[in-house]
Amino acid sequence: MKKLTFKLIPLIALTILSSCGTMPIARLLHNPARFENRTVNVSGVVSTSFGVPLVGGLYQVQDESGKIYVLSSRGSVPTKGARVKVSGLLNSGVTVAGRAYGTVIREERVHIH
């Protein structure tokens, strides 16, 4: 039992540490297929926000490298100007001439600073 516990500790620590870091938005948009249906973490400022109470909405997060839309199914979305850290599944749209269109993060968790 002790051997199993000691083998699980590094695995758990690695999982926690890997989920804490955020990624530049430009990296996601540069090659969205690489991150398709994977959990990604971004942080930045909400630059646009559209919400419907009790339904959810869409908001755009901007960091120093770019902007990405976040699709929320929660009953509310962060307001414009809020600093956020978002974790969710990346869904890519289409890529034309090396530029991604329609790439969104389906929000799983959001932390508002």
DSSP file (Angstrom, degrees, kcal/mol; ACC not computed):
  #  RESIDUE AA STRUCTURE BP1 BP2  ACC     N-H-->O    O-->H-N    N-H-->O    O-->H-N    TCO  KAPPA ALPHA  PHI   PSI    X-CA   Y-CA   Z-CA
    1    1 A M     >        0   0    0      0, 0.0     4,-2.1     0, 0.0     5,-0.1   0.000 360.0 360.0 360.0 -40.7    0.0    0.0    0.0
    2    2 A K  H  >  +     0   0    0      1,-0.2     4,-2.6     2,-0.2     5,-0.2   0.890 360.0  53.7 -64.7 -38.8    2.8    2.4    0.8
    3    3 A K  H  > S+     0   0    0      1,-0.2     4,-1.6     2,-0.2    -1,-0.2   0.907 109.2  48.4 -62.1 -41.4    4.5    1.8   -2.5
    4    4 A L  H  > S+     0   0    0      2,-0.2     4,-1.7     1,-0.2    -1,-0.2   0.913 111.3  50.2 -64.6 -42.8    1.3    2.6   -4.4
    5    5 A T  H  X S+     0   0    0     -4,-2.1     4,-1.6     1,-0.2    -2,-0.2   0.918 110.1  49.7 -61.7 -45.1    0.9    5.8   -2.3
    6    6 A F  H  < S+     0   0    0     -4,-2.6    -1,-0.2     1,-0.2    -2,-0.2   0.791 110.5  50.9 -67.2 -27.3    4.4    6.9   -3.0
    7    7 A K  H  X S+     0   0    0     -4,-1.6     4,-0.8    -5,-0.2    -1,-0.2   0.811 109.9  50.2 -76.9 -30.4    4.0    6.3   -6.8
    8    8 A L  H  X S+     0   0    0     -4,-1.7     4,-2.7     1,-0.2     5,-0.2   0.810  96.2  70.0 -77.3 -30.0    0.8    8.3   -6.8
    9    9 A I  H  X S+     0   0    0     -4,-1.6     4,-2.5     1,-0.2     5,-0.2   0.929 100.6  44.4 -58.0 -50.9    2.2   11.4   -5.1
   10   10 A P  H  > S+     0   0    0      0, 0.0     4,-2.5     0, 0.0    -1,-0.2   0.888 113.6  52.0 -62.5 -35.5    4.4   12.5   -8.0
   11   11 A L  H  X S+     0   0    0     -4,-0.8     4,-2.1     2,-0.2    -2,-0.2   0.920 111.5  45.8 -64.8 -43.9    1.6   11.9  -10.5
   12   12 A I  H  X S+     0   0    0     -4,-2.7     4,-2.3     2,-0.2    -1,-0.2   0.921 113.0  50.1 -64.9 -44.1   -0.8   14.0   -8.5
   13   13 A A  H  X S+     0   0    0     -4,-2.5     4,-2.6    -5,-0.2     5,-0.2   0.909 110.5  49.9 -61.3 -43.3    1.8   16.8   -8.0
   14   14 A L  H  X S+     0   0    0     -4,-2.5     4,-2.4     1,-0.2    -1,-0.2   0.898 110.2  50.6 -63.3 -41.0    2.5   16.8  -11.8
   15   15 A T  H  X S+     0   0    0     -4,-2.1     4,-1.2     2,-0.2    -2,-0.2   0.919 112.4  46.3 -62.9 -44.6   -1.2   17.0  -12.6
   16   16 A I  H  X S+     0   0    0     -4,-2.3     4,-0.5     1,-0.2     3,-0.3   0.929 114.4  47.1 -64.8 -46.4   -1.7   19.9  -10.3
   17   17 A L  H >X S+     0   0    0     -4,-2.6     3,-0.9     1,-0.2     4,-0.8   0.878 109.9  52.5 -65.7 -38.2    1.4   21.8  -11.5
   18   18 A S  H 3< S+     0   0    0     -4,-2.4    -1,-0.2     1,-0.2    -2,-0.2   0.774 108.5  51.0 -70.7 -24.3    0.6   21.4  -15.1
   19   19 A S  H 3< S+     0   0    0     -4,-1.2    -1,-0.2    -3,-0.3    -2,-0.2   0.545 100.4  65.4 -88.7  -6.1   -2.9   22.7  -14.7
   20   20 A C  H << S+     0   0    0     -3,-0.9    -2,-0.2    -4,-0.5    -1,-0.2   0.845  82.5  84.7 -85.0 -35.0   -1.8   25.9  -12.9
   21   21 A G     <  -     0   0    0     -4,-0.8     2,-0.3    -3,-0.1    20,-0.1  -0.314  68.1-138.7 -73.7 150.5    0.1   27.6  -15.7
   22   22 A T        -     0   0    0     18,-0.1    20,-0.3    -2,-0.0    -1,-0.1  -0.721  10.6-137.6-105.0 160.7   -1.5   29.8  -18.3
   23   23 A M        -     0   0    0     18,-2.9    20,-0.3    -2,-0.3     2,-0.1  -0.898  26.4-102.9-117.0 142.4   -0.6   29.9  -22.0
   24   24 A P    >>  -     0   0    0      0, 0.0     4,-1.1     0, 0.0     3,-0.8  -0.429  28.3-131.8 -61.2 137.5   -0.3   32.9  -24.2
   25   25 A I  H 3> S+     0   0    0      1,-0.2     4,-2.3     2,-0.2     3,-0.3   0.865 104.7  62.2 -60.6 -37.2   -3.4   33.3  -26.4
   26   26 A A  H 3> S+     0   0    0      1,-0.2     4,-2.1     2,-0.2    -1,-0.2   0.853  98.7  56.4 -59.0 -34.4   -1.3   33.7  -29.5
   27   27 A R  H <> S+     0   0    0     -3,-0.8     4,-1.1     2,-0.2    -1,-0.2   0.895 108.5  46.9 -65.1 -39.1    0.1   30.2  -29.0
   28   28 A L  H  < S+     0   0    0     -4,-1.1    -2,-0.2    -3,-0.3     7,-0.2   0.912 115.2  45.4 -66.4 -42.7   -3.4   28.8  -29.0
   29   29 A L  H  < S+     0   0    0     -4,-2.3    71,-0.3     1,-0.2    -2,-0.2   0.768 105.0  62.1 -74.8 -25.5   -4.4   30.7  -32.1
   30   30 A H  H  < S+     0   0    0     -4,-2.1    -1,-0.2     1,-0.2    -2,-0.2   0.876 127.8   7.3 -67.4 -37.3   -1.2   29.9  -34.0
   31   31 A N  S >X S+     0   0    0     -4,-1.1     3,-1.2    -3,-0.2     4,-0.6  -0.501  71.1 163.4-144.3  69.3   -1.9   26.2  -34.0
   32   32 A P  H >> S+     0   0    0      0, 0.0     3,-1.0     0, 0.0     4,-0.5   0.800  72.2  66.3 -63.8 -28.5   -5.4   25.5  -32.6
   33   33 A A  H >4 S+     0   0    0      1,-0.3     3,-0.7     2,-0.2    59,-0.1   0.830  93.9  61.2 -62.1 -29.8   -5.5   22.0  -34.0
   34   34 A R  H <4 S+     0   0    0     -3,-1.2    -1,-0.3     1,-0.2    -6,-0.1   0.814 113.3  35.2 -64.1 -30.3   -2.7   21.0  -31.6
   35   35 A F  H X< S+     0   0    0     -3,-1.0     3,-2.1    -4,-0.6    55,-0.5   0.311  83.4 144.7-108.1   6.5   -4.9   21.9  -28.6
   36   36 A E  B << S-a   90   0A   0     -3,-0.7    55,-0.2    -4,-0.5     3,-0.1  -0.215  79.7  -2.7 -53.0 128.7   -8.3   20.8  -30.0
   37   37 A N  T 3  S+     0   0    0     53,-3.2     2,-0.3     1,-0.2    -1,-0.3   0.732 107.1 122.5  58.2  26.4  -10.5   19.3  -27.3
   38   38 A R  S <  S-     0   0    0     -3,-2.1    52,-2.0    52,-0.3     2,-0.4  -0.865  70.9-104.8-112.5 151.9   -7.8   19.8  -24.7
   39   39 A T  E     -B   89   0A   0     -2,-0.3     2,-0.3    50,-0.2    50,-0.2  -0.624  44.0-178.6 -76.0 127.9   -8.0   21.8  -21.5
   40   40 A V  E     -B   88   0A   0     48,-3.0    48,-2.1    -2,-0.4     2,-0.4  -0.885  17.6-145.1-124.7 157.2   -6.2   25.1  -21.8
   41   41 A N  E     +B   87   0A   0     -2,-0.3   -18,-2.9    46,-0.2     2,-0.3  -0.990  22.3 168.0-125.1 128.1   -5.6   27.9  -19.3
   42   42 A V  E     -B   86   0A   0     44,-2.3    44,-3.1    -2,-0.4     2,-0.3  -0.943  12.7-163.5-132.2 157.1   -5.4   31.6  -20.2
   43   43 A S  E     +B   85   0A   0    -20,-0.3     2,-0.3    -2,-0.3    42,-0.2  -0.991  32.2 100.0-139.5 151.1   -5.5   34.8  -18.2
   44   44 A G  E     -B   84   0A   0     40,-2.2    40,-2.9    -2,-0.3     2,-0.4  -0.970  65.4 -48.2 170.4-157.5   -6.1   38.3  -19.2
   45   45 A V  E     -BC  83  62A   0     17,-2.6    17,-2.6    -2,-0.3     2,-0.5  -0.879  48.4-116.1-111.1 138.4   -8.6   41.1  -19.2
   46   46 A V  E     + C   0  61A   0     36,-2.6    35,-3.2    -2,-0.4    15,-0.2  -0.625  34.6 174.7 -73.1 119.3  -12.2   40.8  -20.5
   47   47 A S  E     +     0   0A   0     13,-2.6     2,-0.3    -2,-0.5    -1,-0.2   0.688  67.3  19.3-101.0 -22.8  -12.5   43.1  -23.5
   48   48 A T  E     - C   0  60A   0     12,-0.9    12,-2.7    31,-0.1     2,-0.4  -0.991  65.8-174.7-146.1 143.3  -16.0   42.2  -24.7
   49   49 A S  E     + C   0  59A   0     -2,-0.3     2,-0.4    10,-0.2    10,-0.2  -0.958   8.6 173.2-148.4 124.4  -18.8   40.6  -22.8
   50   50 A F  E     + C   0  58A   0      8,-3.2     8,-2.8    -2,-0.4     2,-0.3  -0.992  17.7 166.5-129.4 123.5  -22.3   39.4  -23.8
   51   51 A G  E     - C   0  57A   0     -2,-0.4     6,-0.3     6,-0.2    24,-0.1  -0.972  30.3-152.6-140.2 154.4  -24.5   37.5  -21.5
   52   52 A V  E >>  - C   0  56A   0      4,-3.4     3,-2.3    -2,-0.3     4,-2.3  -0.989  40.0-110.9-122.0 118.7  -28.0   36.3  -21.0
   53   53 A P  T 34 S+     0   0    0      0, 0.0    23,-0.2     0, 0.0    22,-0.1  -0.179  98.8   4.8 -52.1 137.7  -29.0   35.8  -17.3
   54   54 A L  T 34 S+     0   0    0     21,-1.3    21,-0.2     1,-0.1    22,-0.1   0.361 128.7  63.9  69.2  -2.1  -29.6   32.2  -16.3
   55   55 A V  T <4 S-     0   0    0     -3,-2.3     2,-0.3    20,-0.4    21,-0.1   0.773  95.2-123.9-113.3 -50.3  -28.4   31.0  -19.8
   56   56 A G  E  <  -C   52   0A   0     -4,-2.3    -4,-3.4    19,-0.4     2,-0.3  -0.962  24.9-155.3 134.9-154.1  -24.7   32.0  -20.2
   57   57 A G  E     -CD  51  72A   0     15,-2.2    15,-3.0    -2,-0.3     2,-0.4  -0.985  19.7 -79.7 171.3-161.9  -22.9   34.0  -22.8
   58   58 A L  E     +CD  50  71A   0     -8,-2.8    -8,-3.2    -2,-0.3     2,-0.3  -0.997  34.2 175.3-137.6 135.3  -19.8   34.8  -24.6
   59   59 A Y  E     -CD  49  70A   0     11,-2.2    11,-3.4    -2,-0.4     2,-0.5  -0.985  23.6-130.4-141.4 155.6  -16.8   37.0  -23.6
   60   60 A Q  E     -CD  48  69A   0    -12,-2.7   -13,-2.6    -2,-0.3   -12,-0.9  -0.894  15.1-157.6-109.9 131.2  -13.5   37.8  -25.1
   61   61 A V  E     -CD  46  68A   0      7,-3.0     7,-2.1    -2,-0.5     2,-0.4  -0.901   9.3-165.4-107.7 134.7  -10.3   37.6  -23.1
   62   62 A Q  E     +CD  45  67A   0    -17,-2.6   -17,-2.6    -2,-0.4     5,-0.2  -0.973  11.2 171.7-122.8 130.8   -7.2   39.6  -24.1
   63   63 A D  E >   - D   0  66A   0      3,-2.4     3,-0.5    -2,-0.4   -19,-0.1  -0.581  56.5 -81.1-117.6-170.4   -3.6   39.2  -23.0
   64   64 A E  T 3  S+     0   0    0      1,-0.2     3,-0.1    -2,-0.2   -20,-0.1   0.632 128.2  46.5 -69.2 -11.4   -0.5   40.9  -24.4
   65   65 A S  T 3  S-     0   0    0      1,-0.3     2,-0.3     0, 0.0    -1,-0.2   0.631 120.9 -53.8-106.8 -16.4   -0.3   38.4  -27.2
   66   66 A G  E <   -D   63   0A   0     -3,-0.5    -3,-2.4     2,-0.0     2,-0.3  -0.994  51.2 -82.9 168.9-168.7   -3.9   38.3  -28.6
   67   67 A K  E     +D   62   0A   0     -2,-0.3     2,-0.3    -5,-0.2    -5,-0.2  -0.954  29.3 179.7-131.3 147.6   -7.6   37.8  -28.0
   68   68 A I  E     -D   61   0A   0     -7,-2.1    -7,-3.0    -2,-0.3     2,-0.3  -0.993  25.9-121.1-147.1 145.1   -9.9   34.7  -27.7
   69   69 A Y  E     -De  60 104A   0     34,-0.8    36,-2.0    -2,-0.3     2,-0.5  -0.614  19.7-154.3 -85.6 147.1  -13.6   34.2  -27.1
   70   70 A V  E     -De  59 105A   0    -11,-3.4   -11,-2.2    -2,-0.3     2,-0.6  -0.988   5.7-148.1-122.4 125.9  -14.8   32.1  -24.2
   71   71 A L  E     -De  58 106A   0     34,-2.8    36,-2.3    -2,-0.5     2,-0.4  -0.845  18.4-167.0 -96.1 121.9  -18.2   30.4  -24.4
   72   72 A S  E     -D   57   0A   0    -15,-3.0   -15,-2.2    -2,-0.6    36,-0.1  -0.900  24.7-174.9-114.2 136.5  -19.9   30.2  -20.9
   73   73 A S        +     0   0    0     -2,-0.4    -1,-0.1    34,-0.3     4,-0.1   0.302  58.0 107.8-106.6   6.4  -22.9   28.1  -20.0
   74   74 A R  S    S-     0   0    0      2,-0.2    -2,-0.1     1,-0.1   -19,-0.1  -0.265  88.0-103.9 -72.7 170.6  -23.0   29.6  -16.5
   75   75 A G  S    S+     0   0    0    -21,-0.2   -21,-1.3   -20,-0.1   -20,-0.4   0.556  99.8  26.7 -74.5  -7.9  -25.7   32.0  -15.6
   76   76 A S        -     0   0    0    -23,-0.2    -2,-0.2   -21,-0.1   -19,-0.2  -0.974  65.4-145.2-149.9 161.9  -23.4   35.0  -15.8
   77   77 A V        -     0   0    0     -2,-0.3   -26,-0.1   -21,-0.2   -28,-0.1  -0.915  36.9 -91.3-126.0 155.3  -20.3   36.2  -17.6
   78   78 A P        -     0   0    0      0, 0.0     2,-0.1     0, 0.0     3,-0.1  -0.303  47.3-112.0 -62.9 149.8  -17.5   38.4  -16.3
   79   79 A T    >   -     0   0    0      1,-0.1     3,-2.0   -20,-0.1   -33,-0.3  -0.418  41.3 -79.7 -81.9 159.3  -17.9   42.1  -17.0
   80   80 A K  T 3  S+     0   0    0      1,-0.3   -33,-0.2   -31,-0.1    -1,-0.1  -0.323 118.5  26.1 -56.8 133.2  -15.8   44.1  -19.4
   81   81 A G  T 3  S+     0   0    0    -35,-3.2    -1,-0.3     1,-0.3     2,-0.1   0.254  87.2 134.8  95.3 -11.6  -12.5   45.1  -17.7
   82   82 A A    <   -     0   0    0     -3,-2.0   -36,-2.6   -36,-0.1     2,-0.5  -0.466  55.4-129.3 -72.2 140.9  -12.4   42.2  -15.3
   83   83 A R  E     +B   45   0A   0    -38,-0.2    30,-3.2    -2,-0.1     2,-0.3  -0.812  39.8 176.1 -88.9 127.7   -9.1   40.3  -14.9
   84   84 A V  E     -BF  44 112A   0    -40,-2.9   -40,-2.2    -2,-0.5     2,-0.4  -0.909  35.1-150.8-134.5 157.1   -9.7   36.6  -15.3
   85   85 A K  E     -BF  43 111A   0     26,-2.0    26,-2.6    -2,-0.3     2,-0.4  -0.993  28.5-166.6-123.7 121.8   -8.1   33.2  -15.4
   86   86 A V  E     -BF  42 110A   0    -44,-3.1   -44,-2.3    -2,-0.4     2,-0.4  -0.891  13.2-171.6-116.5 138.5  -10.0   30.8  -17.5
   87   87 A S  E     +BF  41 109A   0     22,-2.7    21,-3.0    -2,-0.4    22,-2.5  -0.997  32.2 115.8-125.2 131.6   -9.7   27.0  -17.9
   88   88 A G  E     -BF  40 107A   0    -48,-2.1   -48,-3.0    -2,-0.4     2,-0.4  -0.988  61.9 -65.2-176.3 178.0  -11.7   25.1  -20.5
   89   89 A L  E     -BF  39 106A   0     17,-1.6    17,-3.4    -2,-0.3     2,-0.4  -0.669  45.4-132.4 -85.3 133.1  -11.7   23.0  -23.7
   90   90 A L  E     -aF  36 105A   0    -52,-2.0   -53,-3.2   -55,-0.5     2,-0.5  -0.711  20.4-172.3 -86.7 131.7  -10.4   24.6  -26.8
   91   91 A N  E     - F   0 104A   0     13,-3.1    13,-2.6    -2,-0.4     2,-0.2  -0.988  13.7-147.1-122.6 120.8  -12.5   24.2  -30.0
   92   92 A S        -     0   0    0     -2,-0.5    11,-0.2    11,-0.2    10,-0.1  -0.592   9.7-166.2 -89.1 149.4  -10.9   25.4  -33.2
   93   93 A G        -     0   0    0      1,-0.3     2,-0.3    -2,-0.2     9,-0.2   0.597  52.4 -42.3 -93.7-111.6  -12.9   26.9  -36.0
   94   94 A V  E     -G  101   0B   0      7,-2.6     7,-3.3     2,-0.0     2,-0.5  -0.902  43.8-141.5-123.7 154.0  -11.2   27.2  -39.4
   95   95 A T  E     -G  100   0B   0     -2,-0.3     2,-0.5     5,-0.2     5,-0.2  -0.975  19.5-179.1-117.2 123.5   -7.7   28.3  -40.4
   96   96 A V  E >  S-G   99   0B   0      3,-2.7     3,-1.8    -2,-0.5    -2,-0.0  -0.986  71.6 -15.2-125.4 124.3   -7.3   30.5  -43.5
   97   97 A A  T 3  S-     0   0    0     -2,-0.5    -1,-0.1     1,-0.3     3,-0.1   0.867 129.7 -51.8  52.2  40.9   -3.8   31.6  -44.6
   98   98 A G  T 3  S+     0   0    0      1,-0.2     2,-0.4    -3,-0.1    -1,-0.3   0.526 115.9 112.4  79.2   5.5   -2.3   30.8  -41.3
   99   99 A R  E <   -G   96   0B   0     -3,-1.8    -3,-2.7   -68,-0.0     2,-0.3  -0.947  61.6-133.8-116.9 133.1   -4.9   32.7  -39.3
  100  100 A A  E     -G   95   0B   0     -2,-0.4     2,-0.4   -71,-0.3    -5,-0.2  -0.653  20.9-173.9 -87.8 135.4   -7.5   31.0  -37.0
  101  101 A Y  E     +G   94   0B   0     -7,-3.3    -7,-2.6    -2,-0.3    -8,-0.1  -0.989  66.7  15.3-126.4 136.6  -11.2   32.1  -37.1
  102  102 A G  S    S+     0   0    0     -2,-0.4     2,-0.4     1,-0.3    -1,-0.1   0.626  77.5 152.3  81.5  13.0  -13.9   30.8  -34.8
  103  103 A T        +     0   0    0    -11,-0.2   -34,-0.8    -9,-0.2     2,-0.3  -0.658  18.4 170.3 -79.0 128.0  -11.6   29.4  -32.2
  104  104 A V  E     -eF  69  91A   0    -13,-2.6   -13,-3.1    -2,-0.4     2,-0.5  -0.919  34.1-129.9-135.0 159.8  -13.2   29.4  -28.7
  105  105 A I  E     -eF  70  90A   0    -36,-2.0   -34,-2.8    -2,-0.3     2,-0.9  -0.961  19.8-141.0-107.0 125.5  -12.6   28.1  -25.2
  106  106 A R  E     -eF  71  89A   0    -17,-3.4   -17,-1.6    -2,-0.5   -34,-0.2  -0.793  33.6-121.5 -85.5 107.3  -15.6   26.3  -23.7
  107  107 A E  E     + F   0  88A   0    -36,-2.3   -34,-0.3    -2,-0.9   -19,-0.3  -0.207  45.1 161.9 -58.1 128.7  -15.4   27.5  -20.1
  108  108 A E  E    S+     0   0A   0    -21,-3.0     2,-0.3     1,-0.5   -20,-0.2   0.671  74.8   5.0-107.8 -40.9  -15.0   24.9  -17.4
  109  109 A R  E     - F   0  87A   0    -22,-2.5   -22,-2.7     2,-0.0    -1,-0.5  -0.996  60.9-172.1-143.8 146.4  -13.7   27.2  -14.6
  110  110 A V  E     - F   0  86A   0     -2,-0.3     2,-0.5   -24,-0.2   -24,-0.2  -0.997   5.8-163.7-139.2 137.4  -13.2   30.9  -14.3
  111  111 A H  E     - F   0  85A   0    -26,-2.6   -26,-2.0    -2,-0.4     2,-0.5  -0.983  11.1-153.4-119.8 122.2  -11.5   32.9  -11.6
  112  112 A I  E       F   0  84A   0     -2,-0.5   -28,-0.2   -28,-0.2    -2,-0.0  -0.840 360.0 360.0 -97.8 125.4  -12.1   36.6  -11.4
  113  113 A H              0   0    0    -30,-3.2   -29,-0.1    -2,-0.5    -1,-0.1   0.447 360.0 360.0 -82.4 360.0   -9.3   38.6   -9.8
